[in-house]
Structures are given as structure tokens and as C-alpha cells.
Amino acid sequence: MDTPPLGVGNPKDAAAPLLRKILNIGWLIGQRGSRVRAETVPARASGKRQSLVAIGSSAGGPAALEILLKGLPRDFPAAIVLVQHVDQVFAAGMAEWLSSASGLPVRLAREGEPPQSGVVLLAGTNHHIRLLKNGTLAYTAEPVNEIYRPSIDVFFESVASHWNGDAVGVLLTGMGRDGAQGLKLLREQGYLTIAQDQQSSAVYGMPKAAAAIDAAVEIRPLDRIAPRLLEVFAK
């Protein structure tokens, strides 16, 4: 593993490649959900509007995403976009693995395409992914000061600003605080927000940060998130 030089340049810039490599260790971390009480707030999406599930994850995320996606049917009516802290060299392999493991079609998100039901899109570069005003997805290097790439906060914030339909934000296992502020913005826009609970998280960093700032409407064990999404987006 290459390590950043010490005492040269901006410490954040030097540390970023190492942090990304550390986050990729999340591929090796598994977890099993455990059932605890969830704070439940009624939420049901209208079938007349476009629907989106925005999911962010980091260390332990691939295993968590497998469990969550396995709980959803192939005809799940909402579009799904995943932002996982993973280096772009592993992203295509992760999408292929998730597709095989979950039974849902998973592929890398393409520049200029909109989120769409029937396919799960995974952010696929070391740039951030955003939802634009016209409803399409775009990759961007900005903001450059975000260590975590792709940034969950950047994507969640863009959904809060530009999505015109129903949406649910989900923040899963991971180190650090990425996604917490973005999840809070989604909640402030009236969207249902869900954070994974401590017991079922491989690394209780990001969900803990979200809970600390009251960003999550509901805190749920991993194995209860997919059933909740089915309730919300029931036809």
C-alpha cells in the first residue's frame, strides 16, 4: 500500500489516497442485522410521482448492500442510486458482484442518464456524483476538499435540492461522518430518512453521526430496511 508523504503539502490532500484505500477494506467486513425497536413515522410514496431511493455506505457497505438489495423484488418501483466509498478500479467489479448476489440488475451510473426504476445505479468513479436540475446524473470533481470520494453528502444534498418526486435517503454502515449532513437536508425537505442501527452496523460511524444530529427519521436494523422500503413504495 502506498502511503502519503509526511510534511509535504496539504495534509488532507496527502491523506486522501490512503483513506480511500482504507475504506476499501470495507469489502472484507461483513455484518448480520439484529432486530431492535425502530422509531416509525408513517410515510407512503404516491404512485403518481417518480420515486428514488438514495443509499450511502462505506466500510462494511458491500455486504450490507447485498442484504438490503436481496430484500427487494425485481419489480421494485423506485429508482435506486448507490454511493459507496470504493475506488473506481473496484467499482465495476462491485456492481457485477452485487447484481449476481442480489438478483437485481446493478451497473455503474453513466454521465447524463436519469435515475430509473428497474436498475440499480452505482457511482462509478473517484469523482462525486450529483443529481442535476434536469433530473440527470453527473460526475464532478467539485468540491475538491471532500476527502471521501464519491461523497455521500454531495449526492444527498443534490437530491434534496433537485429531486422533484418521492424519495427516501438511507445511510448504512461506514466510518467517519460522510452522509450525515446530506441526510439531514433530505429530512428537512420532508423526505423519509433511515439510518442503520448500531447493532447491525459493521462500523457505526456514519449512521451514528446522522443520529447525533437528528438526521434520521427512523433508525432500523439492516434486515428491516428493505421491508420498510417496500411499505413506502407499495403500489
N, C-alpha and C positions, 0 to 999 in steps of 0.2 A: 504493500500500500504506500503510495507517495504521501509524504507529509508536507504541509506548507512550511516555508522558511520562516524562522522567527526573527522578529525585529526589523522586518522589511515591509514597507508599505502599510496599507490599512489592514489591521488585524482581522476585521470582518471579511475582507476580500480574500485574505490568505487562508482563513479557516473554512471558507465556503466549500471548496472541493472535498476537504476531509470530512466535513459534516455530511455532505451528500453520500459519501462512501459509508459513513457510519449508519446513516439512515437505511441504506440498502441491506444492512444486517437484518432489518425487519422481515426480510424474506425468510429468515431462518427461525423466526419466533412465531409459535402457534399459540392459540388460546382456545378455551372452551367456555361458552357462555354459561352463566348461572343465573337463576331466576330470583329476582328481588322485586320489591314493590316499585312500580313506575308511577310517576306523577302524570296523571292522564288529563288532557284537555281535549274536549271534543273538537274534531277537525275533519271535515269531509270536502273533498275537491269536487267541483262541478264538472260533469262530463262534457259541458259545452265549451270549456276552455282548454287551451293547451296546458299540459301538466309536465312538471320537471322534478326529478329527484337529484339534488346536488350532494355528492358524497365526498368527504375528505378523509384521508387516512395517512398514516406514516408507519413507524415501527410496529410490526405485527399486522399491518394492514392487509397484505395479500391473503393471509389465512382468514382474517375477519371478513374480507370482501367475498371470499368463496362461500362462507356460511350464509352471509346476507343474500347473495345472489341466488344461491340454491333454494332459498325460500320463496322466490318469485317465479311465477309462471312465464312461459314464453310469450303469452299474450298480455303481459303486464302493460297497462295503457299509458303509463307515463314514460317520458324520455328519461334516461339516466346518464349523468356525466360523472366520471370518477376523477378525482385529483389525488394521486398517490405520490408521496415523496420517493421517487425512484429515478435513477439516472436513465437518460434516453437510450443508452445502449441495452438496457434491460426491458424497456417499455414494451416493445413489440412481443417479446417472449412472454412477458407478464400477461398481456392481452390474450395471447393464444392459450396460455395455461388457464386463465380464468374462464375463457369460453369453453374449454374442454371440461374443466372441473365443475362448472356451474350449470352447463346445459343451455346457457343464454349466449346469443351472439355478442361477442365483445371484440372491439377493434380500436385502433388509435383514432383519435379525433383529427379531422382534416381541417385545414385552414379554410374558412369561408362557408362551412356547412352549418346548418342549424341542428340543435339537439332534436332527436326524433324518436318516437316510440318504436319499439321493435328491435332496437340495437342499443347496446351499452357502449358509450364512448369513453375512452381513457386518454387523459392528457399525455402526449407522447414525446415531448421534447424537454430540454432543460430551461426553456423559456416558460413564462407564465401563460396560462390560458384565460381568456376573458370572453364574456358574452357581450356583444356589441349592441348598440341601439336597434339595429336592424334584425336582431334575433339570431345572428350567426356567430360562430366561434372564431377567435383569432388568437394567434400566439404573439407574445410581445416580450421584449427584454426588460421593459419597464414594469415596476420600479426596480432599479438595479441594486438597491440596498437591501432587498429581501434575500436573506441567506437561503431560505428553503425554496427550492425550485423543483417543480412548479409550485407556486404558493397557493395554499387553500384560501387564505384570506383574500387574495386578489380575485380569485374566481367567485367566491361567495359574495364579495362586495359588488362585483359586476352583475351578478344575478339580482341582488337587491335593488340595483339601480335600473336595470333594463328589462327584466323579465316581465311579460305582460299577462301571464296566465297563473295557474296554481303552481305552488312549489313547496317542497319540503327540503330542508337542509339537514344533513346527517354528518356528525363528526365522530369518527371512530378512533380507535387506539393510536397512540403516537407520542413521541417525545416533543417537548417544547410547548409553545403556545399558538402555533400557526392554526388558523381556522376559528379561533375563539371570537375575535373581534368581528370577523365576517359573519359568523353565525348570529352574533348579537344584532348586526344590521338586518339580517333576514328576519329575525324575530320582530324588530322594530317596524318592519314593513308589513307585519301581520301574517307572515308565513309560519307554519309549524316548523319547529327546530328540535332535533333529537340529538342527544349526546350519549355515547356508550357509557355504561356504568363501570365503576372501579373493578368489581369482581371479575367481570368478563374481559377487561382490557389487558392486553399483554404489557402495555406501557401506559400508565394512567397519567399522561402529561397534558395532551391537548384537550381531552374531554374534561379533565379537572379544571383547566384554565377556563373553559367555557362555563362550567358550573359555577366557578368563583365569581364570574361577572354576570350571572343570571342570563346567559345567552341561550340556554336550552329550555324550551317549554316542557320537554319530557326528558327524563334520564332513564334509559332502558338497558337491560342486559342484551347482549348481541343477538341471542336467539329469539328475541321478541321485537326486533326492529322490522324485519320483513313482514310479519303478521300485521304490524301497525300500518305499514305502507299499503298493504292490501285493503285494510279498513278505510284508509283515507281515500284511496283511488278506486274504490269499488264502483263498478259500472252501474 
